[in-house]
Amino acid sequence: MTGKCLNLSTVVELAAANSEKGVQYYRKMKEMAEDTVAGEIFHRLAEEEDEERRALHKVAKAEAEKAQINMDEQTYCYLCALGDELNFPHDETRLFKAVSPREAFEIGIEAKKDGILLYHEFMKRCVSDEAKNILSHLIESEQRHLLELRDYMYEICPTGCKYYHKNGNNGEGNK
């Protein structure tokens, strides 16, 4: 990895670029959703992902302005590996239709969990107080969104249904 700038602002910029992929992914999933509730969930996730992208750009800028010293290669690779888990599919073959709101919720919940872990790791390595403050607010927001998604998922599918139908059918039987 010689020649690369191994610093936190570089990794955060990679995460911000990935958030833009997330916005596009969720918008595509909204278009493909077979259920209006799933579509609404994906719309919300796209909006939240766009907010994260903007916040991450601010973090990267704040860290770059502090001229953080380079980190060791192992730490850089670790943070990149965490960020890789957040990669959103951009290839049509990896897209799928969310046939139920529950699937949409599950996708969102996993993304929130991954983001919380990554942002905690970023915050531990920040030198900029501004960046730490932004990340702290971002983590709180992600935690709140995760709980909201989980609570709403259980409200819609209290018995863990795979398919939600407005007529009260919990998915057992006809779709």
N, C-alpha and C positions, 0 to 999 in steps of 0.2 A: 504494500500500500504506500510505498514511498512516492513522494510527489503530491499526494493528496493533502488537503487541508483538513486535518482531523480535529475539528473543534465542534462545540455544541451547536453553534449557529448553523453550521453545515447540515447536521443531522436534523435540526428543527426545520430547516428549509425543505428537506426531503419529506418530512412529515406533513408540512403545509402543502406541498405538491400532491402528496397522496390524498389529502383532504379534498382537493379539487377533483380528483378521480372519484372520491366518495360522493361528492355532490352529483356528478354525472351519473354514477351508478344508481343512486337512489332515485334520481329523476327518471331514469330508464325503467327501473323497477316499478315506479308509480304508473308509468304508461302501460306496463305489462300486467299489472295487478288485476286479478280476476274478481276482486272484491273491493267495494268502495272504501271500506274501513282500512284494508291493507294499503290502498292507494293513498289515503290520508296519512297513514303512519309513515310511508315512504316520503311523502311531501315534507312532513315535519322533520324527518331525519336529514333530508337534503338541506333544509334551512339551518338546522343545527350544525351540520358539517361545514357549511359555508361560514358560520360564525367562528367555528374552530379554526378554519383556514386563516381567517383574518387575524385572530388572536395569535396564532403560531408565527405569522409573519412579523408581528410586533415583538414577540419573544426573540426571534432570530436577529432582528435589527438591534434590539437592546443588548443582546449578548455580543454581537459583532462590534458595537460601539465600545464595549468594555475591553475589546481586544483580548479575549480569553486565550490563555495559552493552550497549545494543542494538548489533546488528551492522548492517552496511550492507545495503541491499536486495538487491544482487547476490549477496552471500554467502548471505543467507537464501533467495533463490530457487534458488541452486545446491544447497543442502542439501535443500530441498524437492523439487527435481527428482530428486536421487539417491533420496530416500525414495519418490517416485512410482513408481520402478522396482520397488520392493518391494511395491507394492499387490497384494493378493491378490484374485482374482475373488470377488465376492459376488453376482453375478447368475447365475442358473441357466444362461443362454445361454453363459456363458464357462467353465462347468465341462466337463470331459471325463473320460472313463474312462481311467485308466491301465491299459492292457491288459497291461502287462508291468512287472516289477520295474525294468527299465532305465529306462523312462519315469519311474517314481517317483524313482529315483536322480537322473536328470537334472534334475528339478524341484528336488529338494533341493539339489543341487550349485549350481545357478544362484542359488537363494535365499541360500546360504551365501556365495557370491562377492559378491553385491550387499551383503549385510550387512557383510562385512569391509570393503569400501570405505567404506560409510557410517559405520561405527563409527570407522575411522581419521580420517575427516574431522571427526567429532564431537570426537574426542580432541585433534586439533590446535587446536581452538577452546575447549576447556574451561579454566576458571579454577580450578575446584575440584579439589584433589588427590584427594579421595574419588571424584569422578566419573571422573577419569583412571584411577584404579586399577580401578574397576569396568569401564570400557571396555576396559582392557588385558586383564583376565581374560576379558571377553566375546569379544574378538578372538581370543585364544588358544583359547578353547572353539570358536568358529566354525571356525578353521583346523583344529583336531583333528577336528571333525565332518565337515568337507569331505573331509579325507583318508580318514577312515573310510568315508564314503559312496562315494568313488571306488574305494578298494581293494575294498570289498565288491561294488561293481558289476562290477569286472573279474573278481572271483572267480566270480560267478554267470554273467556273460556274457563270457568271456574273448575271444571272437572278435567282440564287438560285436553280439551277437544282438539282435534286436528282441523276440523272444518266448522266454521261458524255460519249458521244460517239465521237470518232474522226471524224466521218462523218458529224458532225455538229448538229445531233439530240440532243436537249436539254433534252431528257428524256420523253418528252410528246409523248406517243405512244409506239411503240415497244421498248423493251430493247435490 
